[in-house]
Amino acid sequence: MRKYFFSVLFGVLFSVPAFGCLNGETLHLEDGTILYEDYEGYVPYGHSFTNTEELNKILLSLEKGYRETGKLNYLSDKGLILIIQGKYKEAIELYKKIEKAEPNRYSTASNIGTAYELIGNNAEALRWIEKAVKINPNSHYGSEWIHINILKAKMKGGKLINSRFLIGMDFGNEKFPESERDDEKLFVLRKQLYYQLNERVSFVKPEDKIVAQLLFDLGNISYLMREKEEATETYKMAKEYGFNKPVLEERLALYTPPVIDHVQKKAIKEIKFQTKAIRRTELISFCIAIAYLLFSGVIVFVFRKKIF
């Protein structure tokens, strides 16, 4: 009996499918749609949005939800989809209607500010982003102060595009990055800077001086936190966005990534760019795995006297 039981038990436990962890940011819309899922880590590759056809389907679903419920969350999410589609002026008009119906919603101020920035109206963008911060200063990991500094730098020109103004510190010009902040403070800044950049690179393509500078800064923080591989990837992105100071090449040379063969490279690429459908399948696999483990535990508990 014992032999048979443990054969079944181990068969159940070790037949559970293996899967990778995807612990990045996830955005769920009011209609239940998952708009994007980001990967774990602090290299800001940006969000991977779905195709135009799927975005149009999401719009129809959100419009239907609003007609049936009257909830403004559906309209707010519709505005977000319009921004992703590049329909910035249409999104602005929609958010103005939402603001009139229900003033001082954080999502309205934040998203309309983003839309104004994307059409080049930085002054109006700054006004709305500052309003958003007053409504909810802790949103986006308390990182919107960086967004405010970005807008001010864009309005006043190149002289403010530097680390000191944008994030309140720099990392020196020597071969190795330097900072007087401890790891705890660097971690907070790293999370805030990553969030802002991950949002920004989803819409702003190379070259861009501000994004380039901030990517270089994020790479420096990652290096100081001993995440050298992530630092190198972020430095490479800074170079792609136009950061061309000699110190970048020195810091790129600080870490030599391990040599991997073409099979490993292919596997990494497939993992990095897998689709949302595959991710949902992995989530289902995870739930099944947990169910198997719980079921096995119940069996052990119920039959513990007979087994042992």
C-alpha atoms as one frame of an Amber mdcrd trajectory, in Angstrom:
protein
   0.000   0.000   0.000   2.726   2.443   0.969   4.746   1.653  -2.129   1.732
   2.167  -4.376   0.717   5.376  -2.625   4.117   7.022  -2.873   4.441   5.974
  -6.510   1.218   7.823  -7.262   2.164  10.782  -5.081   5.583  11.288  -6.659
   4.064  10.794 -10.080   1.666  13.643  -9.402   4.273  15.944  -7.901   6.920
  15.508 -10.549   4.540  15.593 -13.489   3.668  19.199 -12.622   4.774  21.384
 -15.555   7.743  23.720 -15.092   7.390  27.386 -15.972   9.274  30.671 -15.739
   8.312  33.514 -13.438   6.917  36.673 -14.999   6.694  39.156 -12.170   6.731
  42.448 -14.034   4.044  45.108 -14.095   0.622  44.078 -15.410  -2.157  46.462
 -16.440  -5.744  45.198 -16.279  -8.453  47.283 -17.925 -11.981  47.710 -16.598
 -13.363  45.078 -19.000 -10.871  42.487 -17.752  -8.434  42.833 -20.645  -4.741
  42.527 -19.829  -3.262  45.405 -21.806   0.354  44.466 -21.198   2.608  42.313
 -19.041   6.184  43.375 -18.416   9.107  41.164 -17.543  10.837  41.053 -14.207
  13.961  43.157 -13.875  15.047  46.754 -14.304  15.950  47.042 -17.973  13.253
  49.317 -19.460  12.370  47.667 -22.754   8.932  49.326 -22.722   5.489  47.784
 -22.928   4.607  45.362 -25.695   1.127  46.377 -26.806  -1.098  44.214 -28.958
  -1.810  44.842 -32.655  -4.226  47.380 -34.154  -7.004  44.856 -34.710  -6.936
  43.744 -31.082  -6.809  47.341 -29.847  -9.942  48.110 -31.866 -11.682  45.115
 -30.281 -10.709  46.394 -26.844 -12.155  49.812 -27.721 -15.481  48.232 -28.677
 -15.514  46.231 -25.450 -14.835  49.336 -23.353 -17.506  51.347 -25.160 -19.999
  48.546 -24.572 -19.060  48.407 -20.903 -19.644  52.129 -20.530 -23.039  51.967
 -22.265 -24.157  49.144 -20.000 -22.818  50.468 -16.688 -22.134  54.185 -17.069
 -18.836  53.714 -15.199 -16.228  56.306 -16.137 -13.437  53.762 -15.704 -14.425
  52.332 -19.076 -14.070  55.742 -20.728 -10.779  56.390 -18.963  -9.390  53.102
 -20.264 -10.694  53.984 -23.724  -8.621  57.154 -23.563  -5.552  55.077 -22.755
  -6.139  52.916 -25.835  -6.518  56.053 -27.960  -3.134  57.262 -26.685  -1.540
  53.934 -27.592  -3.062  54.256 -31.071  -1.547  57.719 -31.447  -4.936  59.470
 -31.361  -3.743  62.015 -28.833  -6.161  64.862 -29.574  -9.135  62.508 -29.456
  -7.899  61.187 -26.108  -7.514  64.731 -24.752 -11.091  65.632 -25.681 -12.359
  62.442 -24.066 -10.482  63.135 -20.826 -11.830  66.690 -20.754 -15.350  65.234
 -20.809 -14.430  62.846 -17.996 -12.957  65.720 -15.970 -16.170  67.690 -16.410
 -18.287  64.726 -15.311 -16.078  63.834 -12.343 -13.351  66.367 -11.487 -10.004
  65.492  -9.937  -9.667  61.876 -11.021  -5.999  60.893 -10.918  -6.185  58.847
 -14.122  -7.640  61.819 -15.989  -4.911  64.232 -14.923  -2.120  61.719 -15.489
  -3.257  60.490 -18.897  -4.255  63.860 -20.305  -0.847  65.169 -19.224   0.827
  62.347 -21.127  -1.304  63.018 -24.206  -0.411  66.719 -24.164   3.273  65.855
 -23.905   3.034  63.489 -26.863   1.596  66.257 -29.072   4.377  68.600 -27.948
   2.412  70.861 -25.587   4.793  70.536 -22.642   3.400  73.510 -20.705  -0.095
  72.025 -20.611   1.373  68.595 -19.914   3.240  70.000 -16.906   0.082  71.617
 -15.545  -1.822  68.321 -15.641   1.017  66.155 -14.318   1.509  68.531 -11.376
  -2.221  68.269 -10.709  -1.970  64.467 -10.838   0.818  64.522  -8.244  -1.303
  66.669  -5.921  -4.163  64.177  -6.242  -1.975  61.123  -5.622   1.699  61.797
  -4.832   2.424  58.094  -4.265   1.246  56.848  -7.644   3.756  55.163  -9.951
   5.989  54.418  -6.947   6.150  58.130  -6.176   8.103  58.688  -9.394   6.150
  61.503 -11.042   8.603  64.095  -9.703  10.942  62.757 -12.386   8.233  63.282
 -15.004   7.834  66.872 -13.822  11.591  67.473 -14.118  11.590  65.956 -17.608
   8.878  68.370 -18.732  10.708  71.351 -17.230  13.917  70.296 -18.977  12.086
  69.968 -22.291  10.639  73.451 -21.891  13.895  75.176 -20.898  16.277  73.440
 -23.251  19.477  71.434 -23.204  21.143  73.083 -20.215  18.810  71.201 -17.849
  19.294  67.810 -19.477  21.675  66.493 -16.860  21.553  64.034 -13.981  21.610
  66.675 -11.261  18.488  68.389 -12.527  16.556  65.336 -13.692  17.088  63.011
 -10.711  18.880  65.162  -8.125  22.283  63.430  -8.282  24.991  62.216 -10.634
  27.498  59.386 -10.663  30.759  61.115 -11.528  32.830  60.995 -14.698  35.414
  58.415 -13.690  35.620  54.876 -15.012  33.470  53.509 -12.179  30.139  55.113
 -11.185  30.115  56.697  -7.728  27.384  57.617  -5.253  27.106  58.622  -1.610
  23.616  57.128  -1.314  23.172  53.770   0.387  21.634  50.738  -1.328  18.185
  51.373   0.134  17.952  54.864  -1.344  19.454  53.712  -4.625  16.884  50.914
  -4.823  14.006  53.381  -4.433  15.459  55.668  -7.101  16.119  52.704  -9.373
  12.492  51.593  -9.156  11.196  55.104  -9.808  13.550  55.718 -12.708  12.797
  52.333 -14.235   9.060  53.022 -14.107   9.395  56.393 -15.814  11.701  55.036
 -18.504   9.639  51.925 -19.155   6.625  54.139 -19.817   8.628  56.596 -21.907
  10.418  54.182 -24.233   7.024  52.679 -25.086   6.269  55.905 -26.967   9.580
  57.725 -27.500  11.921  56.158 -30.037  15.660  56.838 -30.505  17.273  59.258
 -30.520  16.195  61.322 -27.514  18.610  63.239 -25.268  16.549  63.045 -22.087
  15.833  59.329 -22.407  19.507  58.728 -23.230  20.644  60.586 -20.105  18.181
  58.800 -17.843  19.098  55.397 -19.273  22.740  56.141 -18.513  21.761  57.091
 -14.957  19.716  53.910 -14.521  22.653  51.868 -15.792  24.878  53.516 -13.188
  22.447  52.659 -10.394  22.235  49.042 -11.565  26.027  48.811 -11.602  26.282
  50.239  -8.080  23.723  47.669  -6.946  25.919  44.923  -8.417  23.489  44.119
 -11.233  26.226  44.371 -13.842  24.451  42.521 -16.632  21.392  44.769 -16.347
  23.698  47.780 -16.151  25.373  46.779 -19.414  22.042  46.281 -21.197  20.846
  49.678 -19.992  24.109  51.361 -21.040  23.614  49.885 -24.520  20.129  51.375
 -24.655  21.545  54.750 -23.578  23.960  54.574 -26.500  21.118  53.672 -28.863
  19.163  56.708 -27.668  22.113  58.997 -28.365  24.256  59.172 -25.219  27.762
  59.639 -26.624  30.044  60.774 -23.802  33.371  58.869 -23.529  32.537  57.694
 -20.000  29.809  55.464 -21.445  32.334  53.384 -23.391  34.470  53.036 -20.264
  31.549  51.739 -18.255  30.388  49.438 -21.023  33.803  47.796 -20.807  33.442
  47.111 -17.068  31.429  43.941 -17.607  31.979  41.156 -20.103  28.880  38.986
 -20.490  29.372  35.210 -20.503  29.714  33.543 -23.883  26.577  31.639 -24.866
  26.002  29.502 -27.917  23.387  30.091 -30.601  20.941  27.618 -29.025  20.974
  29.523 -25.729  20.609  32.831 -27.556  17.576  31.513 -29.411  16.002  30.267
 -26.175  16.579  33.613 -24.442  15.076  35.483 -27.379  11.990  33.254 -27.411
  11.469  33.745 -23.676  11.941  37.499 -23.941   9.430  37.970 -26.736   6.860
  35.306 -25.940   3.228  36.327 -26.405   0.587  37.133 -23.835  -1.285  33.975
 -24.771   1.701  31.886 -23.717   1.935  33.838 -20.470  -1.702  33.109 -19.679
  -1.047  29.429 -20.395   1.806  29.545 -17.914  -0.489  31.113 -15.335  -2.977
  28.283 -15.833  -0.120  25.798 -15.452   0.847  27.490 -12.211  -2.701  27.186
 -10.861  -2.839  23.518 -11.849   0.498  22.931 -10.140  -0.758  24.481  -6.908
  -3.949  22.415  -7.121  -1.896  19.228  -7.519   0.213  20.084  -4.493  -2.827
  20.869  -2.343  -4.564  17.680  -3.467  -1.490  15.622  -2.596  -1.328  17.251
   0.824  -4.973  16.404   1.488  -4.383  12.761   0.506  -1.406  12.503   2.853
  -3.439  14.009   5.694  -6.544  11.840   5.176  -4.681   8.549   4.810  -1.774
   9.318   7.140  -2.629   6.533   9.599  -2.945   3.844   6.928   0.212   4.985
   5.170   2.460   5.477   8.145
